[in-house]
């Protein structure tokens, strides 16, 4: 038993050390071996061994940099991404988007399709069929396929890839990652869509410059992804950030969760559209009376062009978001707030209302100079799924698999 534990610890240390070296090269490259050893506090011999393994696997490459003194050119290291591919999937309530990326997150090709499913079996059958067809259509572009990532709405354990709950269909602890991995023989990572987007913003988007941030997404529902110390903050059951179910009006309408007056009953796209329709039916004047298909974009457009009804609806939503965010700010003291969703098309109106609220309802030392910014990646639905693959490379989970495996075959 003791021996097994020691072997396990040795393997874990090896994985963590490899991850530290790869992460430094990825995030600070071009970087020399000496610099890697100095920053990581690993022995130079260990760094040399790990970098040799990474070079042999093709995950990093050497580049020559001109020495500042004009002497011999120094050899530095950078990551190599073009030879490795990942497939990222965003599963919505009525659509699916599939994208092929390289390991740097460079978009190669993508496809969006309508996808409606009424139960777990239809979800699985449609998902497997569409991924299989995507691979078949783009087989000539695939080099080494190393992982598949999937984000979807609901409660998901990102460590096991088990889907515990979805808001639009009934699921029963669906082991989605295991099913995908068994079908395609490739590492699979499954997570919540909003927390995936928060992670993506941290790696590639609006919150790259800070370690602690909160992303709030306003779409069919309202949710949050919280980044603490550069990691997605998760509760004991691997889910946290249900800001949409903070009660902001005890006398409000009933929410799908069973409570009354949740933020989601006010600050979600369906709720906002319904609110505007209700006001229009009561005879309130608005340019939106002539709009055939009312949407968030048309509401934002009207508000931006002086429509008072649309402005007041958005100000109310911003105020309610501000109330919920003030509580979250007091709890987590973030460095930045990121807002995602179509409401950012009226960000001057929405952000001003949010700021007024958090300045009066959260600690002044926490909200002073706190940036409120729009998501940079909301228009890239699959980037959240790819960010989970990126995380698995940086923390060593996927990296170690690649170092141990000679190759991962493409399943066409």
N, C-alpha and C positions, 0 to 999 in steps of 0.2 A: 504493500500500500504506500509506504513511504517513498519507495523507488518510483512508483507511478506518479506520485505527486511531484517529485523532483523533475522527472521528465517533462511533465506538463508545465512546470514553472520555467524550465529551460526553453521550451517551445514558445511560451508566452513572451519571455524576455527577448528571444530572437525576433518575434513578430513586432514587438514594440520598438526595438532598436532599428529594424528595417524601416518601420513607418516613420520614425523620427528623421532618419536620413533622407528618405524619399520626400517627406513633407518639406524639409528645408530646401531641397533642390527645386521642388515644385514652386514653392512660394518665394524663394529668395534667389533662385538661379538667374544668370550664371553665378555659380559659387564654387570656390575651390574646396578640395578635400580638407585642407588645413582649417578653413573657415567652418566647414561642417563640424569638424572635431571640436573646435573651440566653442561653437554655439551649443552643440548637443552635449558637451562634456563626455563624449564617448572617446575611448582610446583610439588613436590614429590607426592602429592595426585593425580595429573593428570597423572603422569607417572605410578603410581600404577594401576589406573583405566584402562588406555590404555593397559598396559601389561597384565592385567587380561583378557581383551577382546581378545587380541591376543593369549593368552594361551588357552582360552576356544575354540577359533576357530581352534587351532592346528597349527597356523602360526609361533609360536615361542615355545621354550622349555627351561626348567631350567636345568642347568648343575652345578655340584658341582666342585669347584676349590680349591685346597689346598692353604690355607692362607700362605703368605710369612713368617709369624712369626711362623708357625707350629701349630697355634691354630685351632680354629673352621673353618671348610671349608666354604668359601663364596659361595653364590648362585649367579650364573651369568646367562645371557640369550643369546641364539643363535637362529637363524632362523631355522625353520623346513620346509624342501622342498619336501621330498620324497612322501608325501601324496597328493601332488597337481601336476597336469600335464597340459602342454600347447602343442599345436600343432603349428608348425611353417612351413610356406610355402614360398619357393622361386620360383616365376614364371618367367621363362626366355622367350626368344623369340621363342625357339623351344623345351623347356624341362620344367619339373616341378619337384621339390624336396620337399618332405614332411617329417618332423621329429617330433618325440615325445620327449619332454624334461620334466624333473621335474623343479620346480621353481628355483633351483640353476643353471640351464643351463646344467645339466648332460644329455648327449645323451642317449636315451633309445633304440630307433629303428628308422630307416629311410628308405625311398624308393624314387628312382629316375625313372622317366618315360619320354619318348619322348612325347612332347605335341606341336602340331602345330595348330594354330588357325588363321583364316583369318578375323574374325570380332568379335564384342562384344558378340554376342549370343553364338558363338562357345567357346569363352573364358569362359563365365559364366557356360555353360552346362558342359564343360570338367572339370572345376575347382571344381564345386559342386560334380560331379560324382566321381572324384578322391579322394577328401577329404572323401566322404561318404565311399568309398571302403577301404581307409586307416583305418578309424575308425572300420569298420567291421572286417578287418584282424587282428587288434591289440586290440580288445575290452578287452581281458583278461588282458592286461597290464595297461589299463586305470584305475586310481583310481578316483580322483575328477578332472574333466576337467574344468579348470577355464578360459581359453582364447585361442584365435586363432590369430596368427599374419601372415601377408602376406607382402612380399616385391616384387616389380616389377619395371621394367624400366619405366620412364616417370615422369610426373608432378602430384603429389598427395598431397591433403590437409590432413596432418596426424591427424588433429583435427576432421575432419568429415569423413575421409576415402573415400573421393570422388576422383576418378581417372579422371583427367582433360585432360590428353594427354598421349599417348603411341607412341613410335617411329616406331612401326612395324604394328599397326592397327589403324583404326579410332575409337575413343571412344567419347561419348558425356556425359560428367559429370556423369560418372558411379558411383552410390552410393554403392561401393563394400562392405564396412564395414556393412552397413545396411542390404544388401542382405544376407550376410553370417550370420549375427546375427539373422535375422528372420528365416533363414533356420535351423540353428543348436542350437539356443537358448543359445548362449555363447558370451561373450564379444569379439569383433573383432577389431584389430588394423591393419591399412594398411598404408604403407609408401614406399618411394623411396628406391631402392635397395642399392645405394651407400651411402646415408645418414644413412641407417640402418646399413651398415657395419662399417661406421665411429663410430656410437654409440656403436656397439659391441666391436670394438677395444678399446674404452674408458672404457667399463665395464670389459672386459675379456681379452684383447689382448695387442697390442703394445703400446697403449697410456694410459694405466691404471695409469701411474705415473705422468700425467700432466693434467691440467685443460683446456688447449688451444692447439688444434692440427688441422692439415689439412690432410685428407686422399684423395689421388688421385687414381682413379681406371682407368686402361687402359684395355679395353676389346673390345666389339663391338663398343663402343663409349668411350668418355673420360669425366669423371665427377669428382666432388669433394664433400666431406662431411666435413663441417667445425664445429668443436666443440669449443665453446666459454664459458668459465666459467662452464665447465662440461655439457653444454646443446648444442643440435644441433642448429646451427644458421640458422634461417629461415627468409625470407623476408615477406613483407606484404601479399603476396598471398601464403605464406607457402613454397615457393621454392627458393633456392639460391644455388650457387655452380656450375653453368654451365660453368666451366672452359674450357670445350671442345669447347665453342663457343667464346672464346677470339680470335680475329683475329691476327694471327702471320705472315701472308703473304698476303698483299692486291692483289697480282697478282696470288694467288694460285687458286686451283680448287674450284668449287662450292660445298658448304656443303648442307646437307639435310635441314638445317634451312633457306637456301636461300642466305646466305652471302657467301663471297669468302675467302678462306685461313684460315678458322677456325683451331684451334689446332687439332680438331678431324679429319680433312682431312689429317693430318700427323701422329699424335700420337694416333692411334687406331690400333687394330690388322688387320682389313681388309686393312687399308691404308698402313701399313708396309709390309704386304704380297704382295700387289699390287706393291709397290715400288721395292721390291726385284725382282719380276717377270719382271718388266719393264727393270731393269738393266741387268738381265740375257738375255732378248731378244735382248738387244743391244750388246751382246757379251762380257760383262765383265766377267772375270774369277772368278769362285767360286766353292767350293765343293758342293754348293746347286744345281748345275746343274744336279746332279745325284739323287736328292730327288724327289720322285714321288708326294707325298702329302705335299706341302709346308705348314708349320704351324709356329706359334711363337716359339714353342719348338725347332723345327729344326733350325730356324734362330738363336736362343739363343745358341744352342749347337755348331753351326758352329762358331759363334762369340767367344765363350769361348775357342775354339780350334784353334784360329788364323786366321779364314777366314776374309780377309780384307773387302770384300764387306759387309758381315753381320755386322762387327764391325762398319763400317762407317754409315750404315743405323741406327744402334742403337745409335751411338753417336749423329747423327742428331736428332733423336727422343728425346734423353735426353736433348739436347740443347733447343729444342722447348718447352719441358716440363719445363725446367729451366726458360725460359722467362716468361711463364705464372705464374709459381710459385713465381718468384721474385715480380710480381705485387701483388699477393695474400699475400705474406709475408709482403710487405710494408703496406698493408691494415690491416692485422690481427695480426701481430707479434706473430706467434704461438711458442709453446715450442718444437714442434716435427712435422716432415713431415713423413707421412706413405704412401708408394707406394704399390698398390695392382694390381695384374695382372700377366700374364705369363712372362712379361718382367723382373720380379725380378729374373728369372733364370739366367739373365746376370746382376745382380745388381752391380757388380764392375764396369762394363762399363757404365751402365745407371746412377748410382748414382754419379759417377765421373763427367759425363757430366752435370748433373743437378747442382751439387755443384759449378762447375766452372762458370756456368751462374748466379746462384743466388748470388755468391760472388761479381760479377761485376755489377749486376743490381738491387740489393736490399740494404737497409741500413745496413752498417756493424754492427751496434749495434743490429740489428734484426737477422742477419744471423750468428753472431759469435757463434761458438760451437752449432749451430742448428743441432740436429740429423736428419738424413734421414735414415729411416729404412723400412724394408719390412713388409707388413701385416702378422700377425700371424694367421689370420682367413679366408683368402681368399679361402682356400680349404673347408670351412664349409659354403656352400651357404645359409643355413637357419638360421644361427646365428644372422643375421641382423633382421630377423622377430622376433626371440625370444627376442632380445634386446629391442624391442618396448614394449613387455609384461613386461619385467623387469622394464623398465622406468615407466610403468603404476602402478606397485607395489610400486616403490620408491616415486613417486609423489602423491600417494594416490588415483588415479582414480580407479584402479582395486582393490586395498586394501580395499577401503571403500565398494565396492560391495560385497566383500567376507565377510566383517564384518557384513553387513546387511542381506545377504542371508544365510540361514541355509545350503543350498547345491545347487549345480548346476548339474543337471542330465546329465548323459552321453546319447547322442543321437546316437543310433546304427543303 
